[in-house]
Amino acid sequence: MDKILVILDKIEVNNKLMADDIQPLIKVKGVEIFYAFFVQIPLQYPIDTEDKYFKKDFEIAEQSLKSFESEMNIKKIPKSRKSGGLFKVRDVNYGIIEQTYLNSIDLVIVPKKIIQSNSNRFNDESYLSKIINSLNSSIMIWRGQE
C-alpha cells in the first residue's frame, strides 16, 4: 500500500480522532497521504462557483484541511508525503472515485458519517458495491466513536 486517500469530515474533532485511529497506516515509511474535503455543488451553479451561498461550506472545508494538516504535522508525517485539497463536485461519490483514479490510490478511508449523510444511493448496497468495484482499490470505513 503506497497511497492513501482520507476523506475529511465537517467536524474537526472527528478528523483528529480518525488521524489518531489510522496512525499505524499513515506512519508506514513511504506511504503518501492525500486528504480531501468535498463540497457538493448543485447543477444550478457553475462547478467553480464562489457564490456566497457556499461560503460556510468553504470555510468549514478550509478549517478542516488546516486542522488535519496540523494533525499530520504533530504525527511527524513529512511534508513530501502528504497533500490535500478542497474539491468542488456535483456528486461526492464520483468525486471520491475521480480522486482515487487521479492519484492512483490504494486505500480510501471514508468516515461512516459521510456515507450515512451523503446520499441514499451510498447506502444502497448494490450502489456501494459498484463504487467499490469501480475503484480497484480498498475502502476502509472509519466508524469513529459510537
C-alpha positions, 0 to 999 in steps of 0.5 A: 500500500503506497497511497492513501486517500482520507476523506475529511469530515465537517467536524474537526474533532472527528478528523483528529480522532480518525488521524489518531485511529489510522496512525499505524497506516499513515506512519508506514515509511513511504506511504503518501497521504492525500486528504480531501474535503468535498463540497457538493455543488448543485447543477444550478451553479457553475462547478467553480462557483464562489457564490456566497451561498457556499461560503460556510461550506468553504470555510468549514472545508478550509478549517478542516484541511488546516486542522488535519494538516496540523494533525499530520504535522504533530504525527511527524508525517513529512511534508513530501508525503502528504497533500490535500485539497478542497474539491468542488463536485456535483456528486461526492461519490464520483468525486471520491472515485475521480480522486482515487483514479487521479492519484492512483490510490490504494486505500480510501478511508471514508468516515461512516458519517459521510456515507450515512449523510451523503446520499441514499444511493451510498447506502444502497448496497448494490450502489456501494458495491459498484463504487467499490468495484469501480475503484480497484482499490480498498475502502476502509470505513472509519466508524469513529466513536459510537 
